């Protein structure tokens, strides 16, 4: 068995960079754009960057809420029309002085003919590609007006035409997606034709920037910087390649100056070399920068008590003392390897490891899957939305996000912020759940897309992995759509050869896997498609795991698959009632089986599955049917969010406690990654999302903030309900000493613990999960079999880790010995919000970007499970939510993302709990 250490010893540079090229902005802030439909009956002023739906909303043709009731289908006439965008402008004086001029589109969505001053520049058909057109010879230089016209074709219509030419399965998305057909035939957002969590609404428009680029001498188009660090070396070696656009006035040789500057503005190192410009289709220059290791600090993932230092690196091309062009960006220094080696050296049949090693230390990947923040790409580029989602991820302890392969390659801002926050990126290429054509025309689009994407993103220290596609390795192996050998060979050609070869050429140091899930190196050895072992294997690569049975007990961790790395898993819940109320009418929520709710549910049998899974663990058994009545719909919604949080949390904690587990007979164990599906919502509908599409944290996200904390507790009760194995988990780089494990046993209805036990853990090893206590509940609490008469069924535990000074290392982990709907609660607690006070002190390190912090004091007269605070439409989040309240009072902080005072927050706040949700009288 070959040893595979897929290493990125990296910093890699550029594209989101400052530049000295001459730019004439052609956005709608600088020039007037107009749009019109094919028959010219609908027209108006266009916003660029933007899209046709934005424009129609601005003109009042469409309402403010595109998805009101059945808007996803009612507004699809827009997607089926062909729209034309037009502008005219005078050439600027600076551009006129240039020796060469390019017209640049950073993003065209998706199929369009571009005409400049009457000349057709392209039949463009890839929304993921930057287009650069030389227009020097047709640019107006006499003071007359330039004409720029972009004629779009409906992506739906184009996809159908291509399918008729080259039929490639599947022909359509499943009918319950309420979507469109043949999305695999065009390079556009695959989810824009419908998915099991989102609507179909393909857009048209110039969704990224448009500008003229003047080249006086030479321009830098892209830059690659590959860094290697040899064990015996004392410096980082940075190999720099700058890809150029050279005008007729351009030099044959230049001085290449590469400089590195720290955050405080001090220059770290700088080197200059005279270099000859290499010719060919892509003129370029190469140089090397050496950085002594003692002059820079390493970049680390989030949650390890380490920092994420970033440095500005610049590349300047000079001729004598004149700077011809310069670009700058930020980079970070770190090593990353994807470790795939035999788990048992003498027995390769037991599988390979699959984990990331950063700066020589094994990292347990914790996070989620990031879907587009909006089905309309032009709305999905909002930096405020991306910032909220990414900061929410970091604040919940995530160290990795997977940018899912059915969406878009995200903005430069997105990846820059991931660098700052320490969130590693698992980057899919934008291919998902389909076969794809492999004709010359399609492959040429793929080549341009992959090359451009890798060059744009490869410099980010957050970039951890390239993955060829979503779920296609297993789909092709299992013949989801086509069992022919031709389908398999075409799959291997596209992903195992074309895409893989391009990535290896452009970025040979970053790990690459053909698919997700995949058997990783084993798949490569099998010729890029597994031969005998399933692609969903638990002993190779990563896997996706879903429980589609209806009445499963989500608290029973024994049903969850053990795998090396679980990159998708999760459960649906319903969005907040107020979120649904904003997009529909009251009558649509008065029937559990209404047309509106059925249309919003895009998973076959999804609502019944959510109901059954929720009922199994949370609904009182004699009241299940009551939750389908309209007067109890809000309680049903609450319980679905709770069951989602419980199920996903139990599964994630099983992953975490298995990092050091290994079964030598089966080869299972050594789980080193847990990324649940999915981080965010794209609209108001049942989904797997932990943050709703208005940005509000659902209970799932609050729970994962505890579960993905650097130090955590995991409880295994797979043997018996009242037999526990308690694990202490640490992702820190240093050992913890003299740790206290505190167990409190409570009886429902009483605030005083029945029993308290403190166990000393002399050493919690770094980067580990270890069982620290095992036994029956009563034995663990050291209960007297005669004196302690409380029955086990009436008990619940809180378990907490504290340091040697008594400071909390974890929050109290709530463990009911039996499912809550099996307990006969005798009373209902009195739960109150006592006061709200603006605070000058935040208890979290992440509070700096919030506008205000408030202390909220709450009280209860008996233990209350899953207390839920709600701030309505006030933007922000709580320091904790969905928690057990086992003491008479507790202070929770609210971090506001808007200006407000104490009265405003007080008037908006409400408090709820599991007890409220099961009281149906």
N, C-alpha and C positions, 0 to 999 in steps of 0.2 A: 504494500500500500504506500503510495507516494505521500510525502509530507507536504502539506499545502499551507504556507504562511502567506496570505494575501496581504502584502504590506503596503501601507501608505505612510511613508516617513515624510511628512508633508508640511508644507505650506504651498499653496498653489494660487496663482494670482489672477486678478483683473477682470474686467469688463464693467463692473459697477464702479467706474473710475472717473476721476476728474481728468479733463483733457484740455489741450491747447489748440485743438482743431477749430476752424471757423464754422460756426453753426448758425443757420437761419431757421428759427422755429416756425413750423407750419401747423401748430395746434390751433384750435378755435380761439385761444386767447390772443393769438397774433394775427390770424387771417379769418375771414368769414367762410364757413363751410355750409353747404346746403345738401338736402337729401330729397329724393323723390322715389315713388314706387314705379313699377315697370310701366303701368298705364298712365302715370303722371297725375293720378287723382288724389294722391296723398303726398304732401311735400312740406318742407319747413326748414328751419335752421338747425344745423347739426352741431353736436359737440364732439370734438376730436382732441384727445383720445376718448373713445366712447363706443356706442353701438346703437342700433336702430331702435331698440326698446327704450333706451334712455331718451332718445330724440322724440319718439312718439308720446312718451309721458310728458315731456316738457311742452310739447305742442298741444296737449290736452286730448289727443286722439285715444290714448289709453289712460286708465285711471292710475292713481298713485300706487295702489296695491295690485301688482300684476297677478298675484295668486289668490285674489279674493274668490272664495268659493271654488268654482271650476275654471279659474282663469288660466291654468296651465294648458287646458285644451281650447278654451274659447279664444285665447290670444295667439294661438298657433298659426293663424292666417298670416301673421307677420313673418314667421319663419318660412312660409311657403312662397312668399312673394320675392321678387328680385329687386334689390334696392341699389340706387346709384348715388354716390357722394361726389360733390364737386366743389372746387375752390379755384380762385384766381389770385395772383399776387405778383408784385414787382420784385425783381432780383435785387437783393441788398448790395450796397457798395462793397462790403467786405467780400461777399461771394464773387462779385465781378472781378476782384483783384486776384482771385485764386487761379491757379493753373488748371485745376481739375475740380469738377463739381459732381457730387453724388446725391441722388435722391434716396433717402433711407426711410424704410418702414420697419419699425421694431416689432410690429405685429399686425397681420391682416387676418380677420376672422370671417370666412375661411377660404372661400372660392371666389376669385375676382380677377377681372382684367383691369390692368392699370394703364392709363393713357396719359402721356405728358406732351402737351402742345401737339396733340393729334397723333403721336406715335405710340403704338402699343409696346409697353415695356415688358409685360409678362402676362401669362395666364397663371396666376398664383393660386395655390391650392394647399396651403399648409399654415395653420394658425400659429404654429410653434417656431416659425422660422423668421429670422431677420432678413429682409430683402434690401440689397444695396445696388442701385442702378446708376451707372455713369451717364450723366446727361449733359456733359459739357457742350457737345455739338448742337443740342436742340434747346438749350437754355436761352431765353430772351435776354439779349445784352444791349438792346437799343432803347430801353425804357418802356417798351410795350409790356403787356400783361402776359404772364405764364398761365396756362390752363392745365389743371390737374383734375382728372376724373377717374374714379374707381367704381367699376360696374360689377356688382356682386350677383352671384347666382345663388339661389336657395340651396343651402347645404343638403336639405332633404332631397331635392330634385337631383342634384349632382350625384349624391350617394346612390340613388336608384339607377341613374344612367351608368355609373361605373359597375354596379352589380350586374346589369344586363350584359356588359362587355365581358366581365370576368367574375362570374358567380363565385362567391366565397362565403362559406357558412360561418355563423348562423345568419339567416336572412333577416330576422327581426328579433327585437327584445321580447321577452315573455309578455303576453297580453295584459297581465295585471300591473305591468309597469306603465301602461297607458302612454306608450312612447312611439318612436318612429323606427324605421327599418334601415339597415345597411350602414350603420355608423362606422363599421370597420373598413369601409371603402374610401374614407376620406380622413385626412389628418386634421382632426378637430377634437375638441373635448368629447371623449367617448360617453361621458355621463350626460351630455347635453341632449342626447336622444332618449333619455330616461334610464333610471336605475331603481334598485329596490328601496332606496331611501330618498329619491328626489325626482323632480318633474322633468319633462322633456320640453325644452324651449330653446332650440338652436338660434343663435343670434347672428347678425351680420354687422360688420363695421370695422373701423380702424381702432382696435382696442388698446394699442400702445402708441408711443410717440411717432410723429412724422416730422422730418426736418431735411434741410439741405445741408450737406457737409462740404465745406470748401477745403481743398488740399492745395496748399501753396507749393510745398516741396514733397513732404511725406506725411502720412497719417498712420497711426497705430490702430488696427482693427481689433486684434485680440492678442492677449499675452498669456503664455503658460509659464509657470514656475514650478518645477518639480524639485522637492527637497529630499535628500537622503542623509541619514545619520548612521555612520558605521560605529559599531560598538567600541572600537579602539580609537576612533577619531575624537577630536575635541572641538569640532565645529559642524555647523549645518552647511551642507553644500547645496546651493540654490542654482539649478540649471534654468536659465531664462530664455524663452523664445518669444520674440515679438513678431506678429504677422502684420505686414505693412501694405499700404496702398501708396504707390510711388507715382508722382506726376512726372511730366517730361522734364521738369526742372530739378527733379530729385537727384541726390548725390549717389555715387556708387559705393562710397564708404562713409561711415559715421562713427562718432564717438558715442558709445553706449554707456550711460552713467546710471547705475542702480544704487539706490540709497534706502536705508532702513532707519525709521525715526520712531522713537518711543512715544507713549501717550503724553508725556510731559514736554514734548517738542525737542528733546535732545536727540541728536543724530547718533545712532548706534554704530553704523558702519556704512561705508560707501566705496564703490569701486568703479573705475572707468577703463574701458577697453576700446581700441579702434577696431571696427568690425566691417567686413565687406558684406554688402547686402546680397543675399542669395536670390537668384532669379527664379523663373518657373511660374506656375499658376498662382502661387502664393509667396510673393517676396517676403523674406524674413531675415532677422538678425538673431544671433545667439550669443550669450555671454554667461558668466558664472559669478555668483556672489558667495563669498565665504563668511559665515557668521559664527564667531566663537560662542560656544554654548553658555559660557558664564555671562554673556552680555544680554541674554534674553531669558525670560521665564516661560515655562511650558504652559500650554493651554490644556485645561481639564474639563471633563463633562460636569454638568450640574450635579449638586448633591453630594460632593465628596469633600467638602470643606476646603476646596481649592478654588483658584481664580481662573478667569478666562482672559488673560492679557492679550491685547491685540496691538499690532504695530503697523504703521503706515509704510508701505513700500512704494517707491516710485521708479519709473524707468523713463529716462530722458534721452532723446537722440539729438546730438549736437554736431554742428559743423563749425569748427574753430570754437569761438566763444558764443555762437548763436544757438539757442535752443530751438530746434526745428519742431519738436513735438514732445509732450510729456503726459504720462498717465500715472495716477496714484490710486491706491486702494488700501484696505486694511487686511492684514493676514495674521495668523497665529501659528505658533510652533507646537507641534505634537506628533507623536508617532501613533499609528493605528494599524492593527493587523486583524484579519479575520482568521481565527485559528481553527483549522480543520485537520485534525490529526487523529489517528486511531485512539479510541478511548481505552482499549486494551491492546497494547503493542503486539502481544503474541497472538491475538485473536481478532483480526480485522473485521470479521463478520459481526462483531458487536457494535459496529458503526464508528462514526467520526464525531469529534466535538464540533460545535458551531457556536463560537462566541467572539466578542470583540475584546481586543487587548489594547489599551490606550496607555502610552508611555510605559509600556512593559507591565501593566497591571491589568488583570482580568476584570472586565466590567459587566455587571448584570444590567442589561438594557431594560429600561422601564419607560413606558410611554403609551402612545396611541397612534391611530391612523388619521392623517389630515386629509380631508376632502375639500374641494373648492368651497370657499366661503359663500359663493353665489353661483347659480347655474348660468348666469350671464357673465362671461369673463370680464367684461368692462366694469362690472360692479364688484368683481372679486379682487380687484387690484387696490382697494381702499386700504391704505396703510394703517388706519385706526383699527379696522377689524382684525387685520393680521397681528397687530401689536397686542390687542386684547387676548386673542387666542394663544399667542406664543407666551405672553407673560403669565396667563392662566396655567399654561403647561408647566412652566418653570416653577411657579408657586405651588403646584401640586406634586413637585418632586420628579417630574419627568426628566430623563436625560436623553431621550430619543423620540423622534417622530418619523413616521413613514409617510412620505408624500406619495399618495396612492396613484396607481397607474391609469385610472380612468378620468383623471382631472386635467390639470395643467401644470407645467413647470412654473413654480411660483416666482414672485417678483424679486429683484435684487434686495429690496428692503427686507423681505421675509428672511432670506439667507443671512443677511448682515445681522439681523437681530438674533437669529439662532447662534451666530458666532458669539455675540455678546452674552447670551443667556446660558451658553453651555449645552445647548440642545443638539445632539448629533442627528444627522439627517440620513435616513434610509431613502434613497431617491429611486423610485421606479421610473422607467421610461413609459411614455403615455400609450400603452397598449394593454387592453384588458378584456378578458373573457370572450375572446373571438379568435377565429382564424383570420389571417390577413393575406392580401395579395403579395406575390413576389415577382411581378412583372417588372420590367426595367423602369417604367415610369414611376411606379410606387416606390421602388427601392432607391431611386434618385432622390425622392422627397425624404425618405428615411435617412439617407446619408447626410443630406444637408441639415436635417433636424438634429441628429445625434451629434454631429461634429460641432454645430453651433451651441448646443446645450452644454456639452462637456466643457467647451472652452469658456463659456460664461460662468459656470458654477464651480469648476474644479479648484479654484483658489481657496474656497471657504474651509477653515479648520473644522467647521461643523459637519462637513460632508464625510460620511462614514462608509457608504456603500452605494454602488450602482446596481439596480436590478432590472432585468430586461422587460418584465411584464407582470401583470397580475393574474395569477391562477391558471395560466395557460399550460404549464408543464403537466399538471394533473389532469386538466381538461383534455389535452391531446392524448395523453396516455390512456385515459378512461373513455375516449371516443365520445365526448359529449355531443359533438355535432357531425363528425366525419371519421369513420374508422379506416379510411383508405391509407395506403402507404404513402401516397402522394401528399396527403395532408400532413403526415408526420415529417416527410422530407422537407416540405415547404417551411414548416415550423422550425426545423433545425437550421435551415438556410438563413432565415430571417434573424433568429435570435442567437443561435449558436455560432454563426459565422459573420453575417453582415454587421449586426449591432455589436456583438462581442469584439470582433476585430477592430471596429472603429474606436471603441472605448479603449482597448488595449493600446492602440496607436496614439490616441490623443492623451490618455491619462493612464499610463501603464502601472501606476503605483496604487491607485484606489481599488479596493476589492470590488469584484463584479460577480454577480450570480445571474444565471440565465432567466430565472423566474422567481416568483414568490407566491406560494411556497415552492421549494426546490429541495432536492437532495444534495445540492451544492456540488462539491468536488466529485461526489459519486456520479452525479448526473453528467458532469463534464467527461468523466472516464467512460461513461456509457454512450458517448457520442451525442450529448446534449438532450437526450430523452431517456428516462429510466427504462431499463430493460426488464428487470424482474421485480425490483422493490418498488412499492408504490411511492408516488411523488409526495404523498401525505405522510411519509414515514416519520416515526418518532425517534429514530436513531441516526438520522442524517438531516442536515440542513434545518430549515424552518418549516412550520406547518400552520395551517388555519384550522380552527376547531370550533364547531357550532353544535349546540344541542337542539335538534328540531323536534324532539318528542314534546308533547304538550304537558303532561302531568309530572314532569320530573321535579325532584326536590333539589332546588338550586343551592341549598345549604349543605348538600352531601358531596363533599369534594372527591369521593371515590370515583364518581362518574367522569371526572375531568381527565383528559388525555395527558400522559406524561410524554414530553418531547424535549428535544434539545433547545428549541427556541420557538415560542408561539407568537407569531406576528399578526394574527387575527383571532379574536374570540369575543363573545359578548351577547347581550340580550337587548331586545327592544323595550322601550317604554313610550308612553304618550307624552306629548309636550304639555307645558303648563296650560291650564284652562284659559287664563287670560290671553295667552298667545294664540290659542285657537279662536277665541271670541273676536279677535281683531281681523280675522280673515274669513269669517262666515256669519251666518244668521242664527238666531236662537233655535230655530226649528231644526237646524242641522245637527244640533247637539242634544236634541230631545229624544233621539232614537239611536240606541247603541248600534243599530245596523243601518244607519242612514246612508244615502247615496254619497254624501260628502265624506263621511268617515271611511267608507269603503273605497272611495277614489283616492283618498290620501294614503291608504295602506297599500304599499307596493310589494309586500311579500305575501306569497300565497299562504292563506290560512294564518296570517300573522296576528291578527287581532284575537282570534280564538286561542292561539298559542300563548300570547301575552296574558290573556285572562286566566287560562288554566295554570300556567306557571306561577302567576301571582296568587291564585286561589290556593294552590298546594301548600304554600308556606305562610300565607298572611291572612287570608280571609277566613273568618269563622265559618266552619263547614256547613252550618245550617242556614247561612245567609248569602251564599254565593250568588244566587240569582238576583238578589236585591241590588247588587252593584251594576246591573245592566239597566236599572231604572234611571231616568234623567235626573231625578233629584239627588242621586248619589254619584253622579258622573265625576264630580270633582274629587270625591274620596277614592273612586276607582283610579283616577289619574295619579293621585298621590301614592297609592299602593303599587302601581306599575313602576313608578320611579324608584320606590323603595326596593322592590324585588329585583329590578335591574342592578341597583347598587349592591345588593346582597350577593346575587349570583356572580356578577363580574368580580366583586371583591374576594369572594371565597376562592374563585379560580385563580386570581392573580396571586393570592397569598400561598396557594399551593405551588405555583411556579417558583415563588421566591424561596420557599423552604427546601426546594429540591436542587438548589445549586450545588450542594455537596453530596447529594444522594446518588448512588449508583447500584443497580442490580446486576451483578456479574453473570447471572444466568440468562437474562433477557437483553441486556445491554441498555435498558432504559435508564433515564436519569440525567444528571448534569444539565438541568435546565438553566439557561443563561439569558433568557430574554422573554419579556412579557409585554406585548403591545396590543391593547384591546381595540376592538372596533366599536365606535369611532369617536374621535374627539368632538366634532362639531356637527351641527345641523345646517341643512341648506334651505329648509322651509319648515312651516308648522305642520308636522305630520308625525305619526309613529315612526320611531327610528331607534338606532343604537347609540345615538349621540349623547355625550355627557354635558355638553354646553348647547343650549337651545339657540335658534338662529337669531335671536335678539341679544345673545351674549350672556344670558343668565346661566349660572352654574346650576345644573340639576344635582340631585343627591349623589349620583354616581361620581361626579367630579370631586365633590367634597370628600367622599369616602376614599377615592384613590389618592387624595393628598395625604391621608394617613397610611395607606397601604404602600405607597411608593416613597415614603419618607426614608431618609438614609438609615435610620434605625427603626426596626419594626418587630412586631410579634405576629406569629402565625400559629394557629391551633389546629392540630390534626385530630379529628374525632371519627375517623373512618372505621375503627374497630367496633366501638359501641358509642351511643349518644353521650353516655356519661363517663367515657374513658378518653382522657385527653393526653396528647403529646404536645407540649408547648415549646416552640422554637423561638430563639432569639436571633435576629438577623441584623447584620451590619454591612453597609456598603462603604463605610469609611476606610481611609487608607491607614489609619492607626488603630491599634488595639484599644479596647476600653477595659479598665480595671475596676474591681470592687463595685460591680454593678448590682443594684438591688432589683429583684423581681418581686413585685408586690401583687398578691392575689387577694381580692376581696370577694367574699361570697355574700350575696344579698337574697333576701326573701322578697318576692313581689309584695308590695304594700308597705314595706318598711324601709326607711332611709338609713337606719343604722345597719352596718354589715353584721351578718350572722357570725362570720369568721373572717379574720384577716391573717394572712401569712406572708412573711417576707423571706425570700431565699436569696442568699448572696452568690453571685456569679463572679468568681475571682478574675477571670479574663474572658471577655468577648473578643474573639479574634477578628481582625479586619477582614473585609471582603469574604464573609462567611455566613452560613446558616447552620445552627446547631441546636439539637434537642437538649433542653436544659431541665425539663421536668416531665414526668409521665406518671399517670395513675388514674384511678377513679376520682370523680369530682370530690367526693366526701373525704377520701384519703389525701388528696392534694390540699384540701383545706384543713386537714387534721381535725376533722369533726369527731366528737365523741359519739360512738354508736348508741349510747344509752341517753346521755343528757341532751344531745342535739337532735331534737325530734322533727325538725323541719324536713319534709320529704324532698327528694332530689328534684322532682318535677317543678317544684315551686322556686327553685334557685336560679339565679343567673350570676355570672362572674364579670368582674372587671379586672383586667390584667395590665400591668404597667411596668415599664423599665425606668429606673432612675439612676443617676450617677452617684458616686460615693458621697457627694454633698447633698443628696436628696433632690436635685433638680431633675425635672422630667426629661427623659430621653425619648419617650413616646407619649402619646395621649393614652387615656384609658381604653383598652381594647374591650369591646362589649361582646360577651359570649353567653347567649341564652343556652341553657343545657338542652332544652327542647324547643321545637318550633313554637313561635308565639301563638299561632292559632290552635295549639294543643293545650294552652294554659287557660284555666278558668279564672280570669281576673275578677275579683270581687268588688273592687271600687275603681273609680276614675279619678286620677289626680287633678288637683287644682293648679293649673299652670298659668303663670302671669308674667307679663313684662312690667317690671317695677319702675324703671327709670331709664332715660337715655341722656347721656352726658357727652359733650364733645371732649375728646381726649387730646392731650398734648403728647402722649407717649404711645407709640405703636409697639405691639409685642412681636412684630415680624420684621425681618430684614427687607422684605419686598415692598414695604409700604410707601417708599419715596415717590412713586408716580401717582399715588392717589391724592385727591384734592382735600380730603378731610377724613378723620378717623373718629368714630364714636364708640363709647362704652355702653353696652346694653346689659342691664342687670335683669336676670330672669329668676323666678322662684317656683318651687313645687313643694307639695306636701307628701309626696311619695315617689318612688322611682318611676321615671317616665322614659320609655324607649322611643328613639328616633324623633327627637324634638326638632321641629322645623320652623325656622324663622323666615319670614317673607317680607321683602321691602317693596313689593309691587313693581311699579315701573321705574323706581329709583335705580340708577345704574351704579353697580358696585358689587361687592361680595362680603360675606361674613368670614370671620377668622375660623369658624367651624359651623357645621350645620348637619342635621340628620344624626345627632349624637344621643347617647344615653345620658340622662340627667339623674344621677344617683345621689346627689347631695341637695340640700335645701335651696341653695342659690349658686349661681354661676354667672360670670361676666363674659360676654361675647363681644368682640369688636366688629364694627362694620366699616369697611374701607370704601369710601364713596368716590365714584368717578365723575361726579358732578357737584357743583356748589349747592349746598343746602344747609339749613340750620337744624337744631335739635327738634323744634316743633314739627317741621316738615317731615323729618324721619319718624318721629313718634306717631304722627297722624297716618303714616303709610304702613307702619309695621303691623304684622300679625304673627301669631304663634300657633302652632299646630303640633300634633304628634300622632303616633300610631294609634293611641287610644281614641282620638277624635275620629280617625278613619274607620274604626270598627264599631262606633256607636251609630246605629242606623235608625234609632227611634226619634 
